[in-house]
Amino acid sequence: MKLPIGYRFHPTEQELILHYLLPKAFASPLPSSIIPVFDLFFSHPLTFPGDQKEKQRYFFCKKREVSSNEHRIKISSGDGYWKPIGKERPIIACGKTFGIRRTLAFYETNKSSSYCNKTRWSMTEYCLAGFASAKVSGEWAVYNVYERKGSKGRKQRKSREGDDEELRCIDHFTVGSNHETGPPPPSPPTSADE
């Protein structure tokens, strides 16, 4: 689907679960056909459809389970595998757990050796939980695919946080004033004000 210039699809986790994944799982109409169906476990993230310049891309795909002895999901092309990192987190809406979120990192395999290289590619998997999950067969998931910034981005982020702290300090006094504790008190009304 072609979006207007400047438009970004940026749903909350609750919107993603309730308005896109839940209808997809039950074969109900979606609010928009903005999320394509694509098997993410077939090829390298560089070959995924869509604009590579987009920071985040969303796809529907059948959920794949991680084998207990390998702790990873191999992709069919043999270029690498997705490995879950961190813990699964519940997604709560209306006081109930409707979904589960987990993050996966992409590792490239080196064909000349057994060495695996962790890439900057990550994706967040959103799947249904509870009553909704139990009623669906062949469970769909929605994936948010993105490329993490390198260590340079982290340094920049830290410096920005430091700038924010400096700005908070500036809020405690008036710039351009000789007063350190705040703006001068209001002057009494003059006859011109009355």
PyMOL commands that set and color helices and strands:
alter all, ss='L'
color gray80, all
select helices_A, chain A and resi 13-25+45-47+131-134+151-170
alter helices_A, ss='H'
color red, helices_A
select strands_A, chain A and resi 56-62+73-74+80-93+96-109+116-128+140-147
alter strands_A, ss='S'
color yellow, strands_A
deselect
rebuild
show_as cartoon
